[in-house]
Amino acid sequence: MDVPGGTMIQSRSARFFARWKPVLSGIVAVGVASLLSACTMIPLPGIPAATTPPPSTSPVERSTEITTAAWEVPLDAIGQPVVADGVALVYASTPTGVNAHAFSVADGKQLWTQPVHPGLDAPSVPLEPVVTRTAAGKSAAIFLQATAPPPNNSGYEWWTTPVAFDLGTGDELYRGRAELVSTRPFACDELQDMCFIAFDETFGTVEHWVDLESGDNLSGPEVNPLTGNFRPVGKELYSVLSGGVETLAHVSYGEVLWEVELGSIFGKGATTDMGWHFTYSKKLDLYVGSVGINPTNFAPGEFAEQTFSLNLRESTKTVGFRASSGRVLWTADGSQLECAETVGTASSKLEGGDAFPVRCEYVDGSVEFPSGKYVGGHSKVVGYDPITGEAAWESKPVEVHSWETTGLIPSAGHGDFVIAGTYYSSALLDARTGKPSGASFDDAFVCTKATTYTLPPNGPNKAQPGGDIGAGSLIAFPCLKSGSPAPAFTYGALTDVSTPEQDMAVISLEGKVAGYKLLKDFV
């Protein structure tokens, strides 16, 4: 699903499920539906239903004064908190799986905790907290929990039930029946209540809309008239698989606005089974998306059985197309958006700012199969005009050794700057011009690294290599503009965090979750 704020993001960096991991491990399906690829990654530290004003798009003077945490809680967090109504919701790893923890933003006091099941989206879809609102405006945490499979379980043990809990009190608001849920719960129409997608008795997919006030569960064409197997890949944007053909469909308030073959937008060989990432701009009536491209004559699940060289520029493509019609405006071969998953868009031309959004492009090189080795590859960061796709500026290419070597270091921001290069040689660039930004050597930034967790037993992927490990999200650490670790956060670094609440910024770090008091001038 998408997140308010307009960014559809998917992580590939530093994880067991590196870009070619799904390919090398084979495609896992329930019925005819592929369960590969990622869905969303919440910007640091995540935006639920809007409870705080958007950050200013104008440059803010950065303070280099070092700050210490107002409170810290020991926790093996697997991602950033979602913050709403004075509560921070974070997922943490346990010896047997994952728990949801709700903390008071003001003092770090734990308000409640509940077990979370990752569902059939695991292992490769990042597992992150989701907060929605009821019709009455009450914030609710929504996720899946384990339940006993019914007698006719179709051979699958991971049957789950969708649940909703009051964010502040932990009171149970809704508990559904046992379902073979294909897509974790998300906020319906990005606003309220709880939606999820599950398989029916024919292994087709059906979207459900649960009214969290009444408990009514609506499903079928009234909620989403798509047929076949579908999953959300962006704001009101779905990937649909039917008859062996994949399409993209724009569905708004129960109406299909358009549906076209994925290949007509991205070209021959395009498939979301090799990764996807879509960004939406209401201001520009625009989707910008990237998907994996398979230029070969055999399925990705057969890559591990072949000996061949894949040109890196033929493996990805980014396209800009109208959100209202699906009409293609521009294409950029050999490029992808996953690299910019932590870069916000509030200060970019996609929203109200004047900075250019960024993508990463392969300059040359190949990946060798079945080894997955990268040979002679280089990648660069490109600031691009979102309407024309034309490059406004480019960084110096860096040598590619693996999928995560993109030339862009994962760091939080509003889109006005990026850290480009590698950890041993990088620079802070102004996204408006691509020129080095004049950050002080005393300044710090919020860099991120990926996490994993242990999957529940008897999952559908247990026979695959790494089948007991799931993809978490991102934890943070203070870094210098080189991308290397800094001793501590500065107040300036905390201005990069996108959801301050009650003059506090809540961040997941290694082994703990911490709350930092913000300076009044920067709130």
Buried (B, 14 or more C-beta within 10 A) or exposed (E): BBBBBBBBBBBBBBBBBBBBBBBBBBBBBBBBBBBBBBBBBBBBBBBBBBBBEBBEBEEBEBBBEBBEBBBBBEBBBBBBBBBBBBBBBBBBBEEEBBBBBBBBBBEBEEBBEBBBBBBBBBBBBBBBBBBBBBEEEBBBBBBBBBBEBEEEEEEBBBBBBBBBBBBBEBEEBBEBEBBBBBBBBBBBBBEBBBBBBBBEEEBBBBBBBBBBBEEEBBBEEEBBEBEBBBBBBBBBBBBBBBEEEBBBBBBEEBEBBBBBEBBEBBBEBBBBBBBBBBBBBEEBEBBBBBBBBBEBEEBBBBBBEEEEEBBBBBBBBBBBBBBEEBEBBBBBBBBBBBBBBBBBBBBBBBBEBEBBBBBBBBBBBBBEBBEBEBBEBBBBBBBBBBBEBEBBBBBEBBEBEBBBBBBBBBBBBBBBBBBBBBEEEBBBBBBBEBEEBEBEEBBBBBBBEBBBBBBBEEBBBEEBEBBBBBBBBBBBBBBBBBBEEBEEBBBBBBBBBBBBBBBBBBBBBEEBBBBBBBBEEBB
